[in-house]
Amino acid sequence: MITKKDVKDIVLEATDTILDGVLNMFDEHNKENVKDFTDVKNKIDSLSVKVDDLDDTIDGIKADISTTPTRREFNQLKSKINKFAFA
């Protein structure tokens, strides 16, 4: 004959088994999440470096095609003009 204690032991054992299985599923899921987030972080870091390189390239291209003279070029031209204007 099955007693209350036997039923309680069976239920507790079944509960422990189920909880262990759920815990294992969560642990495995957490490992996958850590790996996925690490991959995403690495990709973001790589993209960040590429964007910085693009910014530098764009700045260089802007400087190459800019028609605005540098301060030095401006001052040289200004001194040449002043020589003729005040001579």
Backbone as CSV, one residue per row, in Angstrom:
resi,resn,N_x,N_y,N_z,CA_x,CA_y,CA_z,C_x,C_y,C_z
1,MET,0.836,-1.176,0.000,0.000,0.000,0.000,0.886,1.246,0.000
2,ILE,0.458,2.239,-0.777,1.221,3.482,-0.888,0.751,4.432,0.201
3,THR,1.729,4.992,0.881,1.414,5.929,1.964,1.574,7.356,1.467
4,LYS,1.136,8.294,2.299,1.297,9.706,1.977,2.775,10.044,1.798
5,LYS,3.622,9.474,2.615,5.059,9.726,2.544,5.610,9.247,1.208
6,ASP,5.143,8.093,0.736,5.593,7.581,-0.563,5.185,8.532,-1.692
7,VAL,3.955,9.016,-1.639,3.471,9.948,-2.668,4.270,11.245,-2.615
8,LYS,4.497,11.723,-1.405,5.268,12.955,-1.228,6.674,12.776,-1.785
9,ASP,7.315,11.654,-1.491,8.666,11.386,-1.996,8.680,11.312,-3.528
10,ILE,7.678,10.674,-4.094,7.595,10.557,-5.556,7.419,11.948,-6.182
11,VAL,6.525,12.750,-5.610,6.280,14.098,-6.131,7.528,14.961,-5.989
12,LEU,8.204,14.881,-4.857,9.422,15.678,-4.660,10.525,15.243,-5.620
13,GLU,10.646,13.957,-5.834,11.665,13.463,-6.757,11.347,13.916,-8.185
14,ALA,10.091,13.841,-8.568,9.684,14.289,-9.905,9.907,15.793,-10.052
15,THR,9.569,16.535,-9.026,9.766,17.983,-9.049,11.244,18.327,-9.180
16,ASP,12.083,17.659,-8.407,13.532,17.894,-8.490,14.064,17.572,-9.889
17,THR,13.585,16.492,-10.464,14.028,16.105,-11.814,13.615,17.159,-12.834
18,ILE,12.384,17.616,-12.736,11.894,18.650,-13.668,12.683,19.939,-13.484
19,LEU,12.892,20.350,-12.252,13.630,21.581,-11.994,15.080,21.477,-12.467
20,ASP,15.697,20.320,-12.297,17.061,20.118,-12.806,17.088,20.249,-14.329
21,GLY,16.082,19.684,-14.986,16.006,19.797,-16.447,15.823,21.236,-16.897
22,VAL,14.953,21.963,-16.206,14.730,23.377,-16.539,15.998,24.182,-16.290
23,LEU,16.680,23.922,-15.192,17.928,24.616,-14.881,18.976,24.350,-15.961
24,ASN,19.072,23.100,-16.409,20.014,22.775,-17.490,19.660,23.512,-18.776
25,MET,18.362,23.628,-19.066,17.945,24.360,-20.265,18.332,25.837,-20.156
26,PHE,18.111,26.435,-18.998,18.484,27.839,-18.807,19.999,28.028,-18.893
27,ASP,20.746,27.120,-18.302,22.211,27.211,-18.364,22.699,27.152,-19.810
28,GLU,22.152,26.242,-20.586,22.539,26.115,-21.998,22.143,27.365,-22.769
29,HIS,20.960,27.870,-22.477,20.491,29.087,-23.145,21.398,30.273,-22.792
30,ASN,21.804,30.379,-21.540,22.697,31.466,-21.126,24.047,31.375,-21.837
31,LYS,24.567,30.157,-22.006,25.837,29.988,-22.719,25.705,30.482,-24.157
32,GLU,24.588,30.145,-24.798,24.357,30.588,-26.177,24.232,32.105,-26.239
33,ASN,23.539,32.698,-25.256,23.392,34.156,-25.234,24.731,34.849,-25.074
34,VAL,25.560,34.343,-24.186,26.881,34.946,-23.978,27.677,34.891,-25.269
35,LYS,27.644,33.748,-25.950,28.371,33.610,-27.217,27.810,34.576,-28.258
36,ASP,26.475,34.637,-28.361,25.849,35.523,-29.343,26.182,36.986,-29.058
37,PHE,26.105,37.392,-27.791,26.403,38.778,-27.451,27.871,39.105,-27.685
38,THR,28.747,38.141,-27.453,30.167,38.348,-27.731,30.382,38.551,-29.226
39,ASP,29.711,37.746,-30.040,29.810,37.902,-31.494,29.295,39.267,-31.933
40,VAL,28.172,39.693,-31.384,27.593,40.990,-31.743,28.534,42.122,-31.321
41,LYS,29.097,42.022,-30.127,30.023,43.057,-29.646,31.239,43.141,-30.556
42,ASN,31.772,42.004,-30.959,32.935,42.000,-31.852,32.590,42.636,-33.200
43,LYS,31.413,42.346,-33.714,30.993,42.938,-34.985,30.823,44.452,-34.852
44,ILE,30.245,44.893,-33.743,30.068,46.330,-33.520,31.431,47.017,-33.411
45,ASP,32.363,46.405,-32.688,33.706,46.977,-32.582,34.367,47.078,-33.947
46,SER,34.205,46.051,-34.766,34.779,46.047,-36.114,34.153,47.143,-36.970
47,LEU,32.831,47.280,-36.883,32.146,48.323,-37.643,32.555,49.710,-37.169
48,SER,32.758,49.864,-35.882,33.178,51.148,-35.338,34.529,51.564,-35.908
49,VAL,35.444,50.622,-35.996,36.762,50.908,-36.565,36.615,51.289,-38.035
50,LYS,35.769,50.564,-38.764,35.565,50.867,-40.184,34.937,52.245,-40.375
51,VAL,33.996,52.614,-39.509,33.368,53.936,-39.601,34.404,55.027,-39.324
52,ASP,35.259,54.813,-38.338,36.316,55.783,-38.056,37.238,55.942,-39.257
53,ASP,37.580,54.835,-39.910,38.413,54.893,-41.114,37.703,55.670,-42.221
54,LEU,36.405,55.432,-42.373,35.642,56.155,-43.385,35.609,57.647,-43.085
55,ASP,35.436,57.997,-41.823,35.437,59.412,-41.438,36.765,60.061,-41.804
56,ASP,37.860,59.387,-41.512,39.183,59.918,-41.852,39.333,60.071,-43.361
57,THR,38.875,59.079,-44.100,38.959,59.132,-45.563,38.128,60.289,-46.107
58,ILE,36.928,60.446,-45.596,36.054,61.539,-46.045,36.688,62.886,-45.721
59,ASP,37.249,63.028,-44.524,37.925,64.282,-44.161,39.086,64.560,-45.100
60,GLY,39.838,63.511,-45.455,40.955,63.672,-46.378,40.487,64.097,-47.756
61,ILE,39.402,63.488,-48.222,38.856,63.848,-49.538,38.345,65.280,-49.523
62,LYS,37.686,65.664,-48.453,37.202,67.042,-48.339,38.371,68.023,-48.389
63,ALA,39.437,67.692,-47.697,40.607,68.575,-47.696,41.237,68.635,-49.082
64,ASP,41.260,67.510,-49.774,41.855,67.475,-51.120,41.062,68.312,-52.117
65,ILE,39.746,68.313,-52.018,38.942,69.026,-53.010,38.505,70.402,-52.524
66,SER,38.900,70.780,-51.359,38.504,72.065,-50.811,39.151,73.199,-51.593
67,THR,38.373,74.233,-51.862,38.901,75.408,-52.552,39.278,76.505,-51.572
68,THR,39.042,76.305,-50.328,39.397,77.286,-49.312,40.889,77.178,-49.031
69,PRO,41.588,78.283,-49.127,43.035,78.225,-48.873,43.320,78.031,-47.388
70,THR,44.481,77.489,-47.119,44.887,77.346,-45.721,45.227,78.726,-45.172
71,ARG,45.376,78.839,-43.882,45.735,80.111,-43.249,47.067,80.612,-43.804
72,ARG,47.991,79.709,-43.985,49.323,80.072,-44.513,49.222,80.620,-45.940
73,GLU,48.440,79.888,-46.767,48.265,80.360,-48.143,47.577,81.727,-48.180
74,PHE,46.596,81.913,-47.322,45.901,83.196,-47.247,46.846,84.322,-46.867
75,ASN,47.668,84.085,-45.858,48.595,85.126,-45.408,49.628,85.447,-46.479
76,GLN,50.110,84.449,-47.215,51.060,84.702,-48.298,50.423,85.574,-49.379
77,LEU,49.205,85.219,-49.755,48.506,85.994,-50.774,48.228,87.407,-50.283
78,LYS,47.846,87.536,-49.033,47.561,88.858,-48.452,48.803,89.733,-48.467
79,SER,49.955,89.159,-48.122,51.188,89.954,-48.119,51.568,90.378,-49.532
80,LYS,51.343,89.529,-50.535,51.622,89.905,-51.928,50.724,91.062,-52.368
81,ILE,49.452,90.969,-51.997,48.511,92.033,-52.374,48.872,93.324,-51.667
82,ASN,49.237,93.238,-50.394,49.592,94.445,-49.647,50.820,95.112,-50.232
83,LYS,51.759,94.335,-50.765,52.960,94.913,-51.387,52.565,95.788,-52.570
84,PHE,51.624,95.318,-53.376,51.211,96.095,-54.555,50.283,97.240,-54.166
85,ALA,49.433,97.049,-53.177,48.460,98.064,-52.813,49.129,99.253,-52.135
86,PHE,50.156,99.021,-51.323,50.778,100.109,-50.567,52.105,100.543,-51.174
87,ALA,52.459,100.027,-52.352,53.726,100.396,-52.956,53.652,101.687,-53.704
